[in-house]
Amino acid sequence: MAAISGVHTSEDVLKMLMVGADLTMLCRVLFRKGTYHLCEVEKGVVAWMEEHEYESVKQLRRSMSQLRCPDPSAFEHRSICGP
């Protein structure tokens, strides 16, 4: 699974990986901010993983997926217009 939209920061990358993405694409933000932004994102991901004691992206991936959530219904889409 690939996250191809709305990925701009290290936080976005982390969230997408944690819910199951195998990869994330940052094309739009790299066009806007330049390729150096990729280094900033990588530093942010590495720092967060170290702070939270994750040893690898493999360990991080799917750690917050619907299958591992105590309340899987929290992942269900709910319309703001009604049930």
C-alpha positions as a Markdown table, in Angstrom:
| # | Residue | x | y | z |
|---|---|---|---|---|
| 1 | Met | 0.0 | 0.0 | 0.0 |
| 2 | Ala | 1.3 | 3.5 | -0.8 |
| 3 | Ala | 0.4 | 6.8 | 0.7 |
| 4 | Ile | 0.5 | 9.1 | -2.3 |
| 5 | Ser | -1.4 | 12.3 | -1.1 |
| 6 | Gly | -1.1 | 14.6 | 1.8 |
| 7 | Val | 2.4 | 13.5 | 2.9 |
| 8 | His | 4.5 | 16.6 | 3.6 |
| 9 | Thr | 6.2 | 16.1 | 6.9 |
| 10 | Ser | 8.0 | 13.4 | 9.0 |
| 11 | Glu | 4.8 | 13.2 | 11.1 |
| 12 | Asp | 2.8 | 12.4 | 8.0 |
| 13 | Val | 5.3 | 9.7 | 7.0 |
| 14 | Leu | 5.1 | 8.2 | 10.5 |
| 15 | Lys | 1.4 | 8.2 | 10.6 |
| 16 | Met | 1.1 | 6.5 | 7.2 |
| 17 | Leu | 3.6 | 3.9 | 8.0 |
| 18 | Met | 2.0 | 3.2 | 11.4 |
| 19 | Val | -1.4 | 2.5 | 9.8 |
| 20 | Gly | 0.1 | 0.2 | 7.2 |
| 21 | Ala | 1.6 | 2.0 | 4.2 |
| 22 | Asp | 4.6 | 0.3 | 2.7 |
| 23 | Leu | 5.8 | 3.5 | 1.2 |
| 24 | Thr | 5.0 | 7.2 | 1.1 |
| 25 | Met | 5.4 | 9.7 | -1.7 |
| 26 | Leu | 6.4 | 13.3 | -1.1 |
| 27 | Cys | 6.5 | 14.5 | -4.7 |
| 28 | Arg | 4.5 | 17.7 | -4.4 |
| 29 | Val | 6.3 | 19.0 | -1.3 |
| 30 | Leu | 9.7 | 18.2 | -2.9 |
| 31 | Phe | 8.7 | 20.3 | -6.0 |
| 32 | Arg | 7.7 | 23.1 | -3.7 |
| 33 | Lys | 10.5 | 23.0 | -1.1 |
| 34 | Gly | 13.3 | 21.3 | -2.9 |
| 35 | Thr | 14.9 | 17.9 | -2.5 |
| 36 | Tyr | 16.7 | 19.1 | 0.7 |
| 37 | His | 13.3 | 18.7 | 2.4 |
| 38 | Leu | 13.7 | 15.0 | 2.1 |
| 39 | Cys | 16.7 | 15.2 | 4.5 |
| 40 | Glu | 14.5 | 17.1 | 7.0 |
| 41 | Val | 11.8 | 14.5 | 6.8 |
| 42 | Glu | 14.3 | 11.6 | 7.3 |
| 43 | Lys | 15.9 | 13.3 | 10.3 |
| 44 | Gly | 12.4 | 13.8 | 11.8 |
| 45 | Val | 11.5 | 10.1 | 11.3 |
| 46 | Val | 14.8 | 8.9 | 12.7 |
| 47 | Ala | 14.5 | 11.2 | 15.7 |
| 48 | Trp | 11.0 | 10.1 | 16.5 |
| 49 | Met | 11.8 | 6.4 | 16.1 |
| 50 | Glu | 14.8 | 6.7 | 18.4 |
| 51 | Glu | 12.7 | 8.6 | 21.0 |
| 52 | His | 10.0 | 6.0 | 21.0 |
| 53 | Glu | 12.5 | 3.1 | 20.9 |
| 54 | Tyr | 11.6 | 1.7 | 17.4 |
| 55 | Glu | 14.5 | -0.2 | 16.0 |
| 56 | Ser | 13.3 | -0.4 | 12.4 |
| 57 | Val | 10.6 | 0.8 | 10.0 |
| 58 | Lys | 9.5 | -2.8 | 9.8 |
| 59 | Gln | 8.7 | -2.8 | 13.5 |
| 60 | Leu | 6.9 | 0.6 | 13.1 |
| 61 | Arg | 4.8 | -0.4 | 10.1 |
| 62 | Arg | 1.2 | -1.4 | 10.9 |
| 63 | Ser | 1.8 | -0.8 | 14.7 |
| 64 | Met | -1.4 | 1.3 | 14.8 |
| 65 | Ser | -3.4 | -0.6 | 12.2 |
| 66 | Gln | -7.1 | -1.5 | 12.6 |
| 67 | Leu | -6.2 | -5.1 | 13.3 |
| 68 | Arg | -4.1 | -4.1 | 16.3 |
| 69 | Cys | -6.5 | -1.4 | 17.7 |
| 70 | Pro | -8.5 | -2.3 | 20.8 |
| 71 | Asp | -11.5 | -0.5 | 19.1 |
| 72 | Pro | -11.4 | -1.3 | 15.4 |
| 73 | Ser | -14.6 | 0.7 | 14.8 |
| 74 | Ala | -12.5 | 3.9 | 15.5 |
| 75 | Phe | -11.2 | 3.4 | 12.0 |
| 76 | Glu | -14.6 | 3.5 | 10.3 |
| 77 | His | -15.6 | 6.5 | 8.2 |
| 78 | Arg | -18.5 | 8.4 | 9.7 |
| 79 | Ser | -20.3 | 11.0 | 7.7 |
| 80 | Ile | -20.6 | 14.4 | 9.2 |
| 81 | Cys | -24.1 | 14.5 | 7.7 |
| 82 | Gly | -25.5 | 11.7 | 9.7 |
| 83 | Pro | -25.0 | 8.0 | 10.5 |
